[in-house]
Amino acid sequence: MNLERHSIMNESSQPQRPFLPADLPASARLAATARSLKPNQYKVAQFAMENLEMVVDMTAQEVSEKVGVGRATVVRTAQALGYDGFPQFRVALAREIPQAQNHAEGIAAAAAAVAANLQCLVIDEEEVDRIAGLLSRAHNVLVVAHGMSAPLGTTLVARLVSVGISAMMHADHTTADIAAAGLSKDSVCVAISGSGVNKPTLRTAAFAHKAGAKVVALTSFSSTPLIEIAHHSLIVPKAYSSFRDEIYHASRVELLFICEQLAARTTPSTSLKTDPIDIVSEGLRE
């Protein structure tokens, strides 16, 4: 991991930041660097050192509210420790904290866990219907999703196309940005990101917002940069109870469920010239 150089505004009043080996654990980085940080950053570092397990499951916004500093200060503290941002700092902390072993095995146990989480979902039904209405009236829909959310984007596009919505998704980041910049006020951009902080997704969503398109966020966390960009959002709680579980047992099953619901409630404003059922039937011929 390449460490970023952190500019010190007042070198005479602040000690030189120590060199941090690339493989140094997050807790050791905190201990080695805390005293050389700026006052507000030191508050963040001190809070993290005293609450390692709690911080793993907190967003930058939640930490900022607990400490009493701005969210940007929390992000800059993580960067001063040598991480790209706060999510990477949380992942590093999660590596240090022992992972509880789950002895439940087998597909039946996994299915039961998924079913239990889906039953606990509390989603704004009216917002789901509003977003489905936007998709139904949209001239075209751009879906953006990367990383573990990419399969959800592909699925949503396929489902929307199957009901007659003009939807597209681009794997290449630059192509997605160009497509987003070319959207209009009659377009919708659906951004899917479990974390809400995926950089390529945020950049494309920002281009869509600037172009005048309606931006819809499907995510698992509130108070994230993606929520700030979006006109409409659905916060879908993650399947697991902790950030560590989310890392080790990555799942987007709840978001997949919402994608299916959106497609099921979407009805295009103009009918297709060819019935999708006929197309499916043609594809099934031997």
C-alpha positions as CSV (number, residue, x, y, z in Angstrom):
1,M,0.0,0.0,0.0
2,N,1.5,3.4,-1.0
3,L,1.4,5.9,1.8
4,E,0.2,9.4,0.9
5,R,2.3,12.3,1.9
6,H,0.4,14.5,4.4
7,S,1.3,18.2,4.2
8,I,1.9,19.8,7.6
9,M,0.7,23.3,7.8
10,N,2.9,24.3,10.7
11,E,6.0,22.2,11.0
12,S,7.3,24.1,13.9
13,S,4.3,23.2,16.1
14,Q,3.7,19.6,14.8
15,P,6.2,16.7,15.1
16,Q,7.3,15.0,12.0
17,R,4.9,12.1,11.1
18,P,6.7,8.7,11.5
19,F,7.3,6.4,8.6
20,L,4.7,3.7,8.5
21,P,5.5,0.3,6.9
22,A,3.0,-0.8,4.4
23,D,2.1,-3.9,6.4
24,L,1.6,-2.1,9.7
25,P,-1.8,-3.0,11.3
26,A,-4.4,-0.3,11.6
27,S,-4.2,-0.2,15.4
28,A,-0.4,0.2,15.3
29,R,-0.8,3.0,12.8
30,L,-3.1,4.8,15.1
31,A,-0.7,4.5,18.0
32,A,2.3,5.6,16.0
33,T,0.6,8.5,14.3
34,A,-2.0,9.9,16.7
35,R,0.3,12.5,18.4
36,S,1.5,13.9,15.1
37,L,-2.0,14.6,13.8
38,K,-3.8,17.9,13.9
39,P,-6.1,18.5,17.0
40,N,-9.4,17.4,15.4
41,Q,-7.8,14.4,13.6
42,Y,-6.2,13.4,17.0
43,K,-9.7,13.3,18.5
44,V,-10.8,10.9,15.7
45,A,-7.8,8.8,16.2
46,Q,-8.2,8.7,19.9
47,F,-11.9,7.7,19.6
48,A,-10.9,4.9,17.1
49,M,-8.2,3.6,19.5
50,E,-10.7,3.4,22.4
51,N,-13.5,1.9,20.3
52,L,-11.9,-0.3,17.6
53,E,-14.8,-2.8,17.3
54,M,-17.4,-0.1,17.3
55,V,-15.6,2.0,14.6
56,V,-15.5,-1.1,12.3
57,D,-19.3,-0.9,12.1
58,M,-19.6,2.9,11.8
59,T,-19.7,5.2,8.8
60,A,-17.6,8.3,8.6
61,Q,-20.7,10.4,9.3
62,E,-21.5,8.4,12.4
63,V,-17.9,8.8,13.7
64,S,-18.0,12.5,13.0
65,E,-21.2,12.9,15.0
66,K,-19.8,10.9,17.9
67,V,-16.5,12.9,18.0
68,G,-18.0,16.3,17.2
69,V,-15.9,17.0,14.1
70,G,-16.8,17.3,10.4
71,R,-17.1,14.2,8.2
72,A,-14.2,15.4,6.1
73,T,-12.0,15.4,9.1
74,V,-12.7,11.7,9.7
75,V,-11.8,10.9,6.1
76,R,-8.6,13.0,6.2
77,T,-7.6,11.2,9.4
78,A,-7.9,7.8,7.6
79,Q,-5.9,9.3,4.8
80,A,-3.2,10.5,7.2
81,L,-2.9,6.9,8.4
82,G,-2.1,5.9,4.9
83,Y,-5.5,4.7,3.6
84,D,-7.4,5.9,0.5
85,G,-10.4,6.7,2.7
86,F,-12.4,5.7,5.7
87,P,-13.9,2.5,4.2
88,Q,-10.3,1.1,3.7
89,F,-9.5,2.0,7.3
90,R,-12.5,0.1,8.5
91,V,-11.5,-3.0,6.4
92,A,-8.0,-2.8,7.9
93,L,-9.5,-2.7,11.4
94,A,-11.8,-5.6,10.6
95,R,-8.7,-7.7,9.7
96,E,-7.4,-7.3,13.2
97,I,-10.6,-8.2,15.1
98,P,-11.1,-11.9,15.5
99,Q,-13.9,-13.2,13.3
100,A,-16.5,-15.3,15.1
101,Q,-17.0,-18.7,13.6
102,N,-20.4,-19.6,12.3
103,H,-20.9,-23.4,12.6
104,A,-24.2,-23.5,10.8
105,E,-23.5,-25.2,7.6
106,G,-25.5,-26.3,4.5
107,I,-27.7,-24.7,2.0
108,A,-30.8,-25.0,4.2
109,A,-29.1,-23.0,7.0
110,A,-28.0,-20.4,4.5
111,A,-31.5,-20.1,3.0
112,A,-33.0,-19.8,6.4
113,A,-30.6,-16.9,7.2
114,V,-31.5,-15.1,4.0
115,A,-35.2,-15.6,4.6
116,A,-34.9,-14.2,8.1
117,N,-33.2,-11.1,6.9
118,L,-35.7,-10.5,4.1
119,Q,-38.6,-10.8,6.6
120,C,-37.0,-8.0,8.6
121,L,-36.8,-5.6,5.7
122,V,-38.5,-2.3,6.3
123,I,-38.7,-0.4,3.0
124,D,-40.7,2.7,2.1
125,E,-43.3,1.2,-0.2
126,E,-44.4,4.6,-1.5
127,E,-40.8,5.4,-2.5
128,V,-40.5,2.1,-4.3
129,D,-43.7,3.0,-6.3
130,R,-42.4,6.5,-7.0
131,I,-39.1,5.1,-8.4
132,A,-41.0,2.5,-10.4
133,G,-43.1,5.3,-11.8
134,L,-39.9,7.2,-12.8
135,L,-38.6,4.1,-14.6
136,S,-41.9,3.6,-16.4
137,R,-41.9,7.2,-17.8
138,A,-38.2,7.4,-18.4
139,H,-37.0,8.0,-22.0
140,N,-34.0,5.8,-21.1
141,V,-32.4,4.3,-18.0
142,L,-28.7,4.1,-17.2
143,V,-27.8,1.6,-14.5
144,V,-24.4,2.0,-12.8
145,A,-22.9,-0.6,-10.5
146,H,-19.4,-1.8,-9.9
147,G,-17.6,-4.3,-7.7
148,M,-19.9,-6.7,-5.8
149,S,-22.9,-4.6,-6.9
150,A,-22.2,-5.2,-10.7
151,P,-24.2,-8.4,-11.0
152,L,-27.2,-6.6,-9.5
153,G,-26.9,-3.9,-12.2
154,T,-26.8,-6.5,-14.9
155,T,-29.9,-8.3,-13.5
156,L,-31.8,-5.0,-13.2
157,V,-31.1,-4.1,-16.8
158,A,-32.2,-7.5,-18.0
159,R,-35.4,-7.3,-16.0
160,L,-36.2,-3.7,-17.1
161,V,-35.6,-4.6,-20.7
162,S,-37.8,-7.6,-20.4
163,V,-40.8,-5.4,-19.5
164,G,-40.1,-2.9,-22.3
165,I,-37.9,-0.3,-20.6
166,S,-34.9,1.1,-22.5
167,A,-32.1,0.4,-20.0
168,M,-28.4,0.1,-20.4
169,M,-25.2,-0.5,-18.3
170,H,-21.5,0.0,-19.1
171,A,-18.7,-2.0,-17.5
172,D,-16.1,0.6,-18.6
173,H,-16.0,3.5,-16.2
174,T,-15.2,6.2,-18.8
175,T,-18.0,4.9,-21.1
176,A,-20.4,5.0,-18.2
177,D,-19.4,8.6,-17.4
178,I,-19.9,9.7,-21.1
179,A,-23.3,8.0,-21.2
180,A,-24.3,9.7,-17.9
181,A,-23.2,13.1,-19.2
182,G,-25.4,12.6,-22.3
183,L,-28.6,11.9,-20.3
184,S,-31.5,14.4,-20.2
185,K,-34.2,15.4,-17.7
186,D,-36.4,12.6,-19.1
187,S,-33.7,10.0,-18.2
188,V,-33.1,8.1,-15.0
189,C,-29.8,6.9,-13.6
190,V,-30.0,4.0,-11.1
191,A,-26.8,3.8,-9.0
192,I,-26.4,0.6,-7.0
193,S,-23.7,0.6,-4.3
194,G,-23.9,-1.3,-1.1
195,S,-21.4,0.9,0.6
196,G,-22.6,4.2,-1.0
197,V,-19.0,5.3,-1.5
198,N,-17.8,3.4,-4.6
199,K,-15.8,6.1,-6.5
200,P,-16.6,5.1,-10.1
201,T,-20.3,4.8,-9.2
202,L,-20.3,8.2,-7.5
203,R,-18.5,9.8,-10.4
204,T,-21.1,8.5,-13.0
205,A,-24.0,9.4,-10.7
206,A,-22.6,12.9,-10.4
207,F,-22.4,13.3,-14.2
208,A,-26.0,12.1,-14.5
209,H,-27.1,14.6,-11.8
210,K,-25.3,17.4,-13.6
211,A,-27.0,16.4,-16.9
212,G,-30.4,16.9,-15.3
213,A,-31.4,13.2,-15.1
214,K,-33.1,11.8,-12.0
215,V,-30.6,9.9,-9.9
216,V,-31.9,6.9,-7.9
217,A,-29.7,5.3,-5.2
218,L,-30.0,1.7,-4.1
219,T,-27.7,1.3,-1.1
220,S,-27.3,-0.2,2.3
221,F,-26.2,2.8,4.3
222,S,-27.6,6.3,4.9
223,S,-25.4,9.5,5.3
224,T,-23.1,8.5,2.4
225,P,-22.0,10.6,-0.6
226,L,-24.3,8.6,-2.9
227,I,-27.4,9.6,-0.9
228,E,-26.3,13.2,-1.2
229,I,-26.3,13.0,-5.0
230,A,-29.5,11.1,-5.4
231,H,-33.0,12.6,-5.9
232,H,-34.6,9.3,-4.7
233,S,-33.1,6.6,-2.6
234,L,-33.9,3.2,-1.0
235,I,-31.8,2.3,2.0
236,V,-31.8,-1.5,2.1
237,P,-30.3,-2.8,5.4
238,K,-27.4,-5.2,4.9
239,A,-27.9,-8.9,5.5
240,Y,-25.4,-9.2,8.3
241,S,-25.2,-7.5,11.7
242,S,-21.7,-6.2,11.3
243,F,-19.3,-4.7,8.8
244,R,-16.9,-7.6,9.3
245,D,-19.7,-10.0,8.4
246,E,-20.4,-8.0,5.3
247,I,-16.8,-8.2,4.3
248,Y,-16.3,-12.0,4.9
249,H,-19.8,-13.0,3.7
250,A,-20.4,-10.4,1.1
251,S,-24.1,-10.5,0.0
252,R,-26.4,-8.2,-1.9
253,V,-29.5,-10.4,-1.6
254,E,-31.6,-7.6,-0.1
255,L,-30.7,-5.2,-2.9
256,L,-31.4,-8.0,-5.4
257,F,-34.8,-8.4,-3.9
258,I,-35.5,-4.6,-4.3
259,C,-34.3,-4.7,-7.9
260,E,-36.8,-7.4,-8.6
261,Q,-39.5,-5.4,-6.9
262,L,-38.8,-2.3,-9.0
263,A,-38.9,-4.3,-12.2
264,A,-42.1,-6.0,-11.2
265,R,-43.8,-2.6,-10.5
266,T,-42.5,-1.0,-13.7
267,T,-44.8,-0.6,-16.7
268,P,-43.5,1.2,-19.8
269,S,-45.5,4.1,-21.0
270,T,-45.4,2.7,-24.6
271,S,-46.0,-0.9,-25.5
272,L,-43.4,-3.0,-27.3
273,K,-44.0,-3.8,-31.0
274,T,-43.2,-7.4,-30.3
275,D,-44.4,-9.3,-27.2
276,P,-41.4,-10.3,-25.0
277,I,-43.1,-13.6,-24.4
278,D,-42.9,-14.4,-28.1
279,I,-39.2,-13.5,-28.1
280,V,-38.6,-15.8,-25.2
281,S,-40.6,-18.6,-26.9
282,E,-38.5,-18.2,-30.0
283,G,-35.3,-18.5,-28.0
284,L,-36.6,-21.8,-26.5
285,R,-37.1,-23.6,-29.8
286,E,-34.9,-26.6,-30.4
